[in-house]
Amino acid sequence: MQQGSGALGWLEMTALAQAMRSSLWLYPIVEIFHILGFTLLVGTVIAFDLRLLGWSRSLPINALAKYLLPWSMASLLLIVPAGLMMFTAHPHDFLNNRIFLIKLALIGTAGINADLFHATIYRSVQRWNVEATSPLPARVHALISIAIWTAVISCGRLLAYT
Ligand code: HEM
C-alpha cells in the first residue's frame, strides 16, 4: 500500500480505513451493502427507462415516477456511505485507477442526464403519460441512461481487476 501524505494519507490511516483493510469480514459486508444499494438504484432507474421506451404503455409514467424515483434516491443512502468506506481502505490506489475515475465521471453524467430530462421534456408528460409513444428526447434520455448505468456497473466490477 502506498503510504501517502496530505488528506489521503490521513484518510488511509484512520481507524475506519485500518479496520476496512484488516478485518476479514468488514470490507465484504460493506461491499454487499454497496451492491444492494446500486441494485435498487439501477433497477428502479432502468424500470422507468423501459417504460419511457414504450413498455407497459397502460402504466401512467408520472405514477411510475412517483413510485420508483424516491427508491432511486433512497438507494444513495446505501451506495455512497458504503462506497466511501471502501474508498478509505485504498484511497491512493483508487484515485490512481483510471477505471475508478471514469466510474465517478459516468455517475456525474448520469445525474446530469436525469436532471436535464426532469427539467425539460418531462414537464410535458401529461401529453404522453398513458398509451402514447414517448417523445424522441425522452426515449433518447432513456437509452443514454441505460447505457451509462451499464457502464458504471462494468467499471465497478472491473475495479477488482485493475
Ligand atoms: C452511484 C452509483 C454506483 C454504482 C452503480 C456502483 C457500482 C459498483 C460496482 C458494480 C462495484 C463492484 C462490486 C463487486 O463486484 O463486488 C462497485 C465497487 C466499488 N465502488 Fe461503486 N458504485 C456506485 C457508486 C460509488 C461511489 C459514489 C463510490 C465512492 C467513492 C464507489 C466506490 C466503490 C468502491 C471503492 C468499490 C470497490 C471496488 C473493489 O474493491 O472491488 N462506488 N461499485
Residues whose N, C-alpha, C, O or C-beta is under 5 A from the ligand:
A	BS01	HEM	F38 I79 V80 G83 L84 M86 F87 I107 V152 I153 G156 R157 L159 A160
